[in-house]
């Protein structure tokens, strides 16, 4: 309580009394002037208020503001009351004056790390190998692809392990094992290291995997005139017989001194001779001839060959293309032949083989070449096999395409003998015999030989019969091969070859294979007007143009990724699977991954460690301690270090 004296106390003390004698002191407290529980003390002509705690003023009418001193800390809001105050604390603080920071780590929120308390928050200082807001995520150290040279990365806790390919080593497979360390290359060769292999670069004169073989330069018998060859390193020496000398025992007169070889040919002196080694494209004894590369007729399908120096070019007829004009443009693709006609592709054109009796370029017409019959003198009209023409079979004594020409047998064959006079008639002739002779004539230029009571006709080539009246059919012997059509003439024939054959009797199967027919080292097998490619392993297609994708058969199991290689494949297995095709499940528990007496439980390709009390983590390697205990342990460790 505080004592406050009313100001009237300073005034004249004579005031404040009453009564006839002024003997009575007036009680100024009678009106209860002190407020808020204040105690009134009567004085002379005044009063004094002793205020309750929390109030002030001459009448205790003022409530003291207890918040003036700012008692609330950490941003708390002060609410004044009577002789006291209350603090409204922000989130994360408590106590009377908000001076206490609430421990947000009390619930141990960090899975694999140490909790650091903040203001209404916390942060997790993760153990090595973990990340995330609560250190709940194991860091995959394999994401940065640390394993080199194709090593397989296996993720571990706070680390990784590289399974290196043969020939490499090191934590990251970064060390390529030097297969050259053992100096496998011999005879001064240079060893070039590779991955799990090496190769030897031999100096001139040696060969073999390790350059262990001295090349026998004498194998080509370089020493002439009976010289004995002595093999050296990258060379040879000739021990010449008497009468010869020099490097190859070619010691006679140097016929090369006059530079006989032309066109930059190289002259090799011989015994009483010289040999010119010509540059490509030249030939002849002195390399004086430009070799005609067109002599082998490389241009197919009528292409015109232009000879060049050591080369040639083919000027193809319209409709053909390719280096050797081997490709014929298919003019039958538009199906131009009508009425069931078969289309034959030609050079820049096509031909329709019509079903009889159709004819015409596109088999659109019907033709009878013998209507009307234009053969004269009763000759027989025969249509050609394709109904595009006709032929007249003439009677004796007539010739010509229409049998319209009379054969003058008297001029052609002088058939009359023994002084007889020959008289030509229309379609025949007549012999006026000399006295004492008679006989029959030989036709078609045959020579008549007289006999005793008979005669014999010696026919010219192409005719036969008693009177040489028969035109011999040269096609009867079937001279045309490979299904060709024989066209008969007098004493001759021609063959119309099917596609893919050529030659006089169509005996030659045209070579359809070219250097570019089969790709990727495929072997070309020539056929009839076509070819077949035998592909190397790993390739397919009519021209071996497609590489076989070994992954098309989906050999990898359990969601594995298939990596296509040439002639084989490899599988990149997902977590928990192994094997060539990822067909096997990794037996995790057999490797005892769980620590600190934890129990390993495998389900499918995954495993789980059931930790003993007080331990946590994927493999139960993290001890569960509070932040307080961790801080104590940390301080103990620091003190030990200090």
LODO-949993 format. One record per residue (C-alpha): residue number from 1; residue in one letter; x, y, z. Coordinates in steps of 0.5 Angstrom, whole numbers. Last residue first. Layout:
# residues N
NODE     i   aa    east   north      up
NODE   NUM    a       X       Y       Z
...
This chain:
# residues 642
NODE     i   aa    east   north      up
NODE   642    x      80     -63     -53
NODE   641    x      78     -69     -57
NODE   640    x      75     -72     -51
NODE   639    x      71     -66     -49
NODE   638    x      69     -66     -56
NODE   637    x      66     -73     -56
NODE   636    x      63     -71     -49
NODE   635    x      60     -65     -52
NODE   634    x      57     -70     -58
NODE   633    x      55     -75     -53
NODE   632    x      51     -70     -49
NODE   631    x      48     -67     -56
NODE   630    x      46     -74     -58
NODE   629    x      43     -75     -51
NODE   628    x      39     -68     -52
NODE   627    x      37     -69     -59
NODE   626    x      34     -76     -57
NODE   625    x      37     -83     -59
NODE   624    x      35     -88     -64
NODE   623    x      41     -91     -66
NODE   622    x      42     -92     -74
NODE   621    x      45     -98     -77
NODE   620    x      38    -102     -77
NODE   619    x      39    -104     -85
NODE   618    x      34     -99     -88
NODE   617    x      35     -94     -81
NODE   616    x      33     -95     -74
NODE   615    x      35     -98     -68
NODE   614    x      33     -97     -60
NODE   613    x      29    -104     -60
NODE   612    x      31    -109     -65
NODE   611    x      30    -107     -73
NODE   610    x      26    -111     -77
NODE   609    x      30    -110     -84
NODE   608    x      26    -111     -90
NODE   607    x      28    -114     -97
NODE   606    x      25    -113    -104
NODE   605    x      25    -118    -110
NODE   604    x      19    -122    -108
NODE   603    x      18    -121    -100
NODE   602    x      25    -122     -96
NODE   601    x      25    -121     -88
NODE   600    x      31    -120     -85
NODE   599    x      31    -119     -77
NODE   598    x      36    -114     -74
NODE   597    x      41    -117     -69
NODE   596    x      45    -110     -70
NODE   595    x      45    -110     -77
NODE   594    x      41    -113     -83
NODE   593    x      45    -114     -89
NODE   592    x      46    -121     -88
NODE   591    x      48    -123     -95
NODE   590    x      43    -129     -95
NODE   589    x      38    -124     -94
NODE   588    x      38    -121    -100
NODE   587    x      37    -127    -105
NODE   586    x      37    -123    -111
NODE   585    x      31    -126    -115
NODE   584    x      33    -129    -122
NODE   583    x      30    -128    -129
NODE   582    x      34    -122    -130
NODE   581    x      35    -125    -137
NODE   580    x      43    -126    -136
NODE   579    x      41    -127    -129
NODE   578    x      40    -122    -123
NODE   577    x      33    -118    -120
NODE   576    x      33    -114    -114
NODE   575    x      33    -107    -117
NODE   574    x      31    -107    -124
NODE   573    x      36    -111    -129
NODE   572    x      40    -108    -135
NODE   571    x      39    -114    -140
NODE   570    x      44    -115    -145
NODE   569    x      44    -117    -153
NODE   568    x      47    -121    -158
NODE   567    x      49    -121    -165
NODE   566    x      51    -114    -165
NODE   565    x      48    -111    -159
NODE   564    x      41    -109    -157
NODE   563    x      40    -107    -149
NODE   562    x      34    -109    -146
NODE   561    x      31    -106    -140
NODE   560    x      29    -110    -135
NODE   559    x      21    -110    -133
NODE   558    x      21    -117    -130
NODE   557    x      24    -121    -136
NODE   556    x      29    -119    -141
NODE   555    x      28    -123    -148
NODE   554    x      23    -118    -151
NODE   553    x      24    -122    -158
NODE   552    x      25    -115    -161
NODE   551    x      31    -114    -157
NODE   550    x      36    -118    -162
NODE   549    x      35    -112    -167
NODE   548    x      37    -116    -173
NODE   547    x      41    -111    -178
NODE   546    x      37    -109    -184
NODE   545    x      40    -108    -191
NODE   544    x      41    -115    -192
NODE   543    x      39    -114    -199
NODE   542    x      32    -118    -199
NODE   541    x      32    -117    -191
NODE   540    x      37    -120    -185
NODE   539    x      43    -118    -181
NODE   538    x      46    -121    -175
NODE   537    x      50    -127    -178
NODE   536    x      52    -125    -185
NODE   535    x      47    -125    -190
NODE   534    x      46    -130    -196
NODE   533    x      43    -125    -202
NODE   532    x      39    -128    -208
NODE   531    x      39    -125    -215
NODE   530    x      35    -124    -221
NODE   529    x      34    -125    -228
NODE   528    x      36    -133    -227
NODE   527    x      40    -133    -221
NODE   526    x      46    -130    -218
NODE   525    x      48    -131    -211
NODE   524    x      50    -125    -207
NODE   523    x      54    -126    -201
NODE   522    x      52    -121    -195
NODE   521    x      58    -116    -193
NODE   520    x      53    -111    -190
NODE   519    x      50    -110    -196
NODE   518    x      48    -114    -202
NODE   517    x      47    -112    -209
NODE   516    x      52    -106    -209
NODE   515    x      58    -110    -212
NODE   514    x      53    -113    -217
NODE   513    x      50    -119    -218
NODE   512    x      45    -120    -224
NODE   511    x      50    -124    -228
NODE   510    x      46    -126    -235
NODE   509    x      46    -133    -235
NODE   508    x      49    -135    -242
NODE   507    x      46    -141    -247
NODE   506    x      41    -136    -250
NODE   505    x      43    -140    -257
NODE   504    x      47    -134    -260
NODE   503    x      48    -131    -253
NODE   502    x      44    -128    -247
NODE   501    x      39    -130    -242
NODE   500    x      36    -126    -236
NODE   499    x      29    -125    -239
NODE   498    x      28    -130    -245
NODE   497    x      32    -131    -251
NODE   496    x      29    -130    -258
NODE   495    x      34    -135    -262
NODE   494    x      36    -134    -269
NODE   493    x      36    -139    -275
NODE   492    x      40    -141    -281
NODE   491    x      40    -145    -287
NODE   490    x      34    -141    -290
NODE   489    x      30    -138    -284
NODE   488    x      27    -141    -277
NODE   487    x      26    -137    -271
NODE   486    x      27    -141    -264
NODE   485    x      24    -139    -258
NODE   484    x      28    -139    -252
NODE   483    x      26    -144    -246
NODE   482    x      33    -144    -243
NODE   481    x      37    -146    -249
NODE   480    x      36    -145    -257
NODE   479    x      38    -151    -261
NODE   478    x      32    -155    -261
NODE   477    x      34    -160    -267
NODE   476    x      28    -158    -271
NODE   475    x      30    -151    -271
NODE   474    x      34    -152    -277
NODE   473    x      28    -153    -281
NODE   472    x      30    -156    -288
NODE   471    x      27    -152    -294
NODE   470    x      25    -158    -298
NODE   469    x      25    -158    -306
NODE   468    x      32    -161    -306
NODE   467    x      29    -165    -312
NODE   466    x      30    -172    -308
NODE   465    x      29    -168    -301
NODE   464    x      34    -163    -298
NODE   463    x      35    -155    -297
NODE   462    x      39    -151    -292
NODE   461    x      46    -152    -295
NODE   460    x      45    -153    -303
NODE   459    x      43    -159    -305
NODE   458    x      47    -165    -309
NODE   457    x      41    -168    -313
NODE   456    x      42    -175    -316
NODE   455    x      40    -178    -323
NODE   454    x      38    -184    -325
NODE   453    x      39    -190    -331
NODE   452    x      46    -190    -330
NODE   451    x      48    -184    -326
NODE   450    x      48    -176    -328
NODE   449    x      49    -172    -322
NODE   448    x      44    -166    -321
NODE   447    x      46    -160    -317
NODE   446    x      41    -156    -313
NODE   445    x      40    -149    -313
NODE   444    x      33    -149    -310
NODE   443    x      31    -155    -315
NODE   442    x      34    -161    -319
NODE   441    x      31    -162    -326
NODE   440    x      29    -168    -329
NODE   439    x      32    -172    -334
NODE   438    x      33    -173    -342
NODE   437    x      39    -174    -346
NODE   436    x      40    -178    -353
NODE   435    x      40    -171    -357
NODE   434    x      41    -165    -353
NODE   433    x      35    -164    -348
NODE   432    x      31    -158    -348
NODE   431    x      30    -157    -340
NODE   430    x      24    -154    -337
NODE   429    x      24    -149    -331
NODE   428    x      19    -148    -326
NODE   427    x      14    -142    -322
NODE   426    x      13    -139    -329
NODE   425    x      18    -142    -334
NODE   424    x      25    -141    -335
NODE   423    x      28    -145    -341
NODE   422    x      34    -149    -340
NODE   421    x      38    -152    -346
NODE   420    x      41    -159    -345
NODE   419    x      49    -159    -347
NODE   418    x      50    -165    -342
NODE   417    x      46    -162    -336
NODE   416    x      40    -158    -335
NODE   415    x      40    -155    -327
NODE   414    x      44    -149    -329
NODE   413    x      43    -147    -321
NODE   412    x      41    -140    -320
NODE   411    x      40    -138    -328
NODE   410    x      36    -143    -330
NODE   409    x      32    -144    -324
NODE   408    x      29    -137    -325
NODE   407    x      25    -137    -319
NODE   406    x      19    -133    -320
NODE   405    x      18    -127    -315
NODE   404    x      11    -126    -312
NODE   403    x      11    -131    -306
NODE   402    x       9    -126    -302
NODE   401    x      16    -125    -298
NODE   400    x      20    -127    -304
NODE   399    x      20    -134    -308
NODE   398    x      17    -138    -313
NODE   397    x      19    -144    -317
NODE   396    x      16    -150    -312
NODE   395    x      10    -147    -308
NODE   394    x      11    -142    -303
NODE   393    x      10    -142    -295
NODE   392    x       8    -135    -294
NODE   391    x       9    -132    -287
NODE   390    x       5    -128    -283
NODE   389    x       6    -122    -278
NODE   388    x       4    -120    -271
NODE   387    x       0    -126    -269
NODE   386    x       5    -128    -264
NODE   385    x       6    -135    -266
NODE   384    x       6    -132    -274
NODE   383    x       0    -133    -278
NODE   382    x       1    -138    -284
NODE   381    x      -1    -136    -291
NODE   380    x       0    -142    -296
NODE   379    x       2    -140    -303
NODE   378    x      -3    -141    -308
NODE   377    x       1    -136    -313
NODE   376    x       1    -130    -309
NODE   375    x       1    -129    -301
NODE   374    x      -4    -123    -299
NODE   373    x      -9    -127    -296
NODE   372    x     -14    -122    -293
NODE   371    x     -14    -124    -288
NODE   370    x      -8    -127    -286
NODE   369    x      -5    -123    -281
NODE   368    x     -11    -124    -277
NODE   367    x     -11    -118    -271
NODE   366    x     -16    -117    -265
NODE   365    x     -14    -110    -262
NODE   364    x     -13    -107    -255
NODE   363    x      -7    -112    -253
NODE   362    x      -3    -106    -251
NODE   361    x       1    -105    -257
NODE   360    x      -3    -109    -261
NODE   359    x      -6    -116    -261
NODE   358    x     -11    -120    -258
NODE   357    x     -13    -127    -262
NODE   356    x     -10    -130    -257
NODE   355    x      -7    -127    -251
NODE   354    x      -3    -122    -251
NODE   353    x       5    -121    -249
NODE   352    x       5    -114    -248
NODE   351    x      12    -110    -249
NODE   350    x      14    -105    -245
NODE   349    x      19     -99    -245
NODE   348    x      25     -95    -243
NODE   347    x      29    -102    -244
NODE   346    x      23    -107    -244
NODE   345    x      19    -110    -238
NODE   344    x      14    -115    -241
NODE   343    x       7    -115    -239
NODE   342    x       2    -120    -240
NODE   341    x      -4    -119    -243
NODE   340    x     -11    -121    -240
NODE   339    x     -15    -117    -245
NODE   338    x     -11    -110    -243
NODE   337    x      -3    -109    -242
NODE   336    x      -2    -103    -239
NODE   335    x      -1    -105    -232
NODE   334    x       2     -99    -229
NODE   333    x       8    -102    -226
NODE   332    x      10    -105    -233
NODE   331    x      15    -100    -234
NODE   330    x      20    -103    -229
NODE   329    x      26     -99    -229
NODE   328    x      32    -104    -231
NODE   327    x      38    -104    -226
NODE   326    x      44    -107    -229
NODE   325    x      46    -101    -233
NODE   324    x      53    -102    -230
NODE   323    x      54     -97    -225
NODE   322    x      46     -96    -224
NODE   321    x      41     -94    -229
NODE   320    x      37     -97    -235
NODE   319    x      30     -94    -238
NODE   318    x      34     -90    -243
NODE   317    x      40     -93    -245
NODE   316    x      46     -93    -241
NODE   315    x      52     -89    -242
NODE   314    x      57     -94    -238
NODE   313    x      63     -91    -235
NODE   312    x      70     -94    -235
NODE   311    x      76     -94    -230
NODE   310    x      84     -95    -230
NODE   309    x      84     -89    -235
NODE   308    x      78     -88    -238
NODE   307    x      74     -93    -243
NODE   306    x      67     -91    -245
NODE   305    x      62     -97    -245
NODE   304    x      55     -96    -248
NODE   303    x      49     -99    -245
NODE   302    x      46    -105    -248
NODE   301    x      43    -108    -242
NODE   300    x      49    -109    -239
NODE   299    x      56    -105    -239
NODE   298    x      62    -109    -236
NODE   297    x      63    -111    -244
NODE   296    x      70    -114    -241
NODE   295    x      74    -110    -247
NODE   294    x      71    -104    -243
NODE   293    x      77    -103    -239
NODE   292    x      81    -102    -245
NODE   291    x      88    -102    -242
NODE   290    x      91     -96    -245
NODE   289    x      97     -99    -249
NODE   288    x     104     -96    -248
NODE   287    x     106    -100    -242
NODE   286    x     112    -102    -245
NODE   285    x     110    -109    -246
NODE   284    x     103    -107    -246
NODE   283    x      99    -105    -241
NODE   282    x      96     -99    -238
NODE   281    x      90     -97    -233
NODE   280    x      94     -98    -227
NODE   279    x     101     -96    -227
NODE   278    x     105    -101    -231
NODE   277    x     111    -106    -229
NODE   276    x     115    -106    -235
NODE   275    x     120    -112    -235
NODE   274    x     126    -112    -239
NODE   273    x     130    -117    -243
NODE   272    x     137    -120    -244
NODE   271    x     137    -123    -237
NODE   270    x     132    -118    -233
NODE   269    x     131    -111    -232
NODE   268    x     125    -108    -228
NODE   267    x     122    -102    -231
NODE   266    x     117     -98    -227
NODE   265    x     111     -95    -232
NODE   264    x     111     -87    -232
NODE   263    x     107     -87    -238
NODE   262    x     112     -91    -242
NODE   261    x     117     -96    -240
NODE   260    x     123     -96    -245
NODE   259    x     128     -92    -240
NODE   258    x     134     -93    -244
NODE   257    x     138     -95    -238
NODE   256    x     132    -101    -237
NODE   255    x     136    -106    -241
NODE   254    x     141    -106    -236
NODE   253    x     146    -111    -239
NODE   252    x     146    -117    -234
NODE   251    x     146    -116    -227
NODE   250    x     139    -119    -225
NODE   249    x     142    -122    -219
NODE   248    x     136    -119    -215
NODE   247    x     140    -114    -211
NODE   246    x     146    -114    -216
NODE   245    x     150    -119    -219
NODE   244    x     150    -125    -224
NODE   243    x     155    -128    -228
NODE   242    x     157    -133    -222
NODE   241    x     151    -135    -218
NODE   240    x     148    -130    -214
NODE   239    x     147    -130    -206
NODE   238    x     141    -125    -206
NODE   237    x     139    -122    -199
NODE   236    x     132    -120    -196
NODE   235    x     128    -115    -193
NODE   234    x     124    -113    -187
NODE   233    x     129    -117    -182
NODE   232    x     133    -122    -187
NODE   231    x     131    -128    -191
NODE   230    x     137    -130    -195
NODE   229    x     135    -132    -202
NODE   228    x     139    -136    -207
NODE   227    x     140    -134    -214
NODE   226    x     138    -139    -219
NODE   225    x     137    -133    -225
NODE   224    x     133    -129    -221
NODE   223    x     132    -128    -213
NODE   222    x     125    -125    -211
NODE   221    x     122    -132    -209
NODE   220    x     116    -129    -207
NODE   219    x     117    -133    -200
NODE   218    x     124    -130    -199
NODE   217    x     121    -124    -196
NODE   216    x     119    -129    -190
NODE   215    x     116    -124    -185
NODE   214    x     119    -126    -178
NODE   213    x     113    -128    -174
NODE   212    x     113    -126    -166
NODE   211    x     109    -120    -168
NODE   210    x     105    -122    -161
NODE   209    x      99    -123    -165
NODE   208    x     103    -125    -172
NODE   207    x     107    -120    -176
NODE   206    x     114    -118    -177
NODE   205    x     118    -114    -183
NODE   204    x     116    -107    -181
NODE   203    x     115    -106    -174
NODE   202    x     109    -109    -171
NODE   201    x     103    -105    -167
NODE   200    x     101    -110    -162
NODE   199    x      94    -110    -160
NODE   198    x      92    -111    -152
NODE   197    x      85    -113    -149
NODE   196    x      81    -113    -143
NODE   195    x      80    -105    -145
NODE   194    x      85    -103    -150
NODE   193    x      93    -102    -149
NODE   192    x      97    -101    -155
NODE   191    x     104    -105    -155
NODE   190    x     109    -102    -160
NODE   189    x     113    -108    -163
NODE   188    x     121    -108    -162
NODE   187    x     121    -116    -164
NODE   186    x     116    -118    -159
NODE   185    x     109    -116    -156
NODE   184    x     107    -119    -149
NODE   183    x     111    -113    -145
NODE   182    x     108    -116    -138
NODE   181    x     105    -109    -137
NODE   180    x     101    -108    -144
NODE   179    x      95    -111    -141
NODE   178    x      95    -104    -137
NODE   177    x      89    -105    -133
NODE   176    x      84     -99    -134
NODE   175    x      83     -96    -128
NODE   174    x      77     -92    -127
NODE   173    x      73     -97    -125
NODE   172    x      70     -92    -120
NODE   171    x      73     -95    -114
NODE   170    x      79     -98    -118
NODE   169    x      79    -104    -123
NODE   168    x      78    -105    -131
NODE   167    x      80    -111    -135
NODE   166    x      74    -115    -134
NODE   165    x      68    -110    -133
NODE   164    x      68    -107    -126
NODE   163    x      62    -108    -121
NODE   162    x      62    -101    -117
NODE   161    x      60    -100    -110
NODE   160    x      56     -94    -108
NODE   159    x      56     -90    -101
NODE   158    x      52     -87     -96
NODE   157    x      48     -93     -95
NODE   156    x      49     -97    -102
NODE   155    x      47     -97    -109
NODE   154    x      50    -102    -114
NODE   153    x      54     -99    -120
NODE   152    x      55    -103    -126
NODE   151    x      62    -101    -129
NODE   150    x      62     -99    -137
NODE   149    x      68     -96    -137
NODE   148    x      67     -92    -131
NODE   147    x      63     -92    -125
NODE   146    x      61     -86    -122
NODE   145    x      54     -85    -126
NODE   144    x      51     -79    -122
NODE   143    x      45     -83    -120
NODE   142    x      49     -88    -117
NODE   141    x      50     -85    -110
NODE   140    x      42     -86    -109
NODE   139    x      41     -82    -103
NODE   138    x      36     -85     -98
NODE   137    x      30     -81     -97
NODE   136    x      27     -80     -90
NODE   135    x      32     -75     -87
NODE   134    x      26     -71     -85
NODE   133    x      26     -66     -90
NODE   132    x      30     -70     -95
NODE   131    x      37     -73     -95
NODE   130    x      40     -80     -93
NODE   129    x      47     -83     -95
NODE   128    x      51     -79     -89
NODE   127    x      47     -78     -83
NODE   126    x      42     -72     -84
NODE   125    x      42     -65     -80
NODE   124    x      34     -65     -79
NODE   123    x      32     -58     -78
NODE   122    x      26     -55     -73
NODE   121    x      21     -51     -73
NODE   120    x      17     -46     -68
NODE   119    x      23     -42     -67
NODE   118    x      29     -47     -68
NODE   117    x      31     -54     -66
NODE   116    x      36     -58     -69
NODE   115    x      34     -66     -70
NODE   114    x      40     -71     -72
NODE   113    x      39     -75     -78
NODE   112    x      36     -82     -81
NODE   111    x      29     -81     -79
NODE   110    x      28     -74     -76
NODE   109    x      22     -73     -73
NODE   108    x      24     -74     -66
NODE   107    x      18     -72     -62
NODE   106    x      22     -67     -58
NODE   105    x      25     -64     -63
NODE   104    x      20     -58     -63
NODE   103    x      23     -56     -56
NODE   102    x      18     -50     -55
NODE   101    x      23     -44     -54
NODE   100    x      22     -41     -47
NODE    99    x      22     -33     -45
NODE    98    x      15     -32     -47
NODE    97    x      14     -28     -41
NODE    96    x      10     -33     -37
NODE    95    x      12     -39     -41
NODE    94    x      11     -41     -48
NODE    93    x      15     -40     -55
NODE    92    x      14     -44     -62
NODE    91    x       8     -40     -64
NODE    90    x       8     -33     -62
NODE    89    x       6     -32     -54
NODE    88    x       0     -28     -51
NODE    87    x       3     -25     -45
NODE    86    x      -1     -24     -39
NODE    85    x      -1     -18     -34
NODE    84    x      -1     -16     -27
NODE    83    x      -3     -11     -21
NODE    82    x     -10     -11     -25
NODE    81    x      -9     -13     -32
NODE    80    x      -5     -11     -38
NODE    79    x      -5     -16     -44
NODE    78    x       3     -16     -47
NODE    77    x       4     -19     -54
NODE    76    x      10     -24     -55
NODE    75    x      15     -22     -60
NODE    74    x      21     -26     -57
NODE    73    x      20     -23     -50
NODE    72    x      14     -20     -46
NODE    71    x      16     -16     -40
NODE    70    x      15      -9     -44
NODE    69    x      16      -5     -38
NODE    68    x      10      -1     -40
NODE    67    x       6      -7     -39
NODE    66    x       4      -7     -32
NODE    65    x       0      -1     -34
NODE    64    x      -2       2     -27
NODE    63    x     -10       3     -26
NODE    62    x     -11      10     -24
NODE    61    x     -17      12     -19
NODE    60    x     -13      11     -13
NODE    59    x     -16      17     -10
NODE    58    x     -10      22     -11
NODE    57    x      -7      17     -16
NODE    56    x      -5      10     -16
NODE    55    x      -7       3     -17
NODE    54    x      -4      -4     -18
NODE    53    x      -3      -6     -11
NODE    52    x      -9      -3      -7
NODE    51    x      -8       5      -6
NODE    50    x      -7       8       1
NODE    49    x     -11      14       0
NODE    48    x     -10      21       4
NODE    47    x     -15      26       7
NODE    46    x     -16      33       8
NODE    45    x     -18      39      13
NODE    44    x     -14      35      18
NODE    43    x     -13      28      16
NODE    42    x     -17      22      15
NODE    41    x     -14      16      12
NODE    40    x     -18      13       6
NODE    39    x     -16       5       4
NODE    38    x     -16       4      -3
NODE    37    x     -21      -1      -6
NODE    36    x     -21       1     -13
NODE    35    x     -23       8     -11
NODE    34    x     -21      13      -5
NODE    33    x     -26      18      -4
NODE    32    x     -31      14       1
NODE    31    x     -35      20       3
NODE    30    x     -34      20      10
NODE    29    x     -26      20       9
NODE    28    x     -26      28      10
NODE    27    x     -28      27      17
NODE    26    x     -29      34      20
NODE    25    x     -25      35      26
NODE    24    x     -29      37      32
NODE    23    x     -27      42      37
NODE    22    x     -29      48      33
NODE    21    x     -31      51      39
NODE    20    x     -38      51      37
NODE    19    x     -37      45      32
NODE    18    x     -33      45      26
NODE    17    x     -26      43      24
NODE    16    x     -23      42      17
NODE    15    x     -20      49      16
NODE    14    x     -15      51      21
NODE    13    x     -10      48      18
NODE    12    x      -9      53      13
NODE    11    x      -7      49       7
NODE    10    x      -2      44       6
NODE     9    x      -6      39       8
NODE     8    x     -11      41       2
NODE     7    x      -6      37      -3
NODE     6    x      -8      31      -1
NODE     5    x      -3      26       2
NODE     4    x      -2      19      -1
NODE     3    x       1      13       2
NODE     2    x       2       7      -1
NODE     1    x       0       0       0
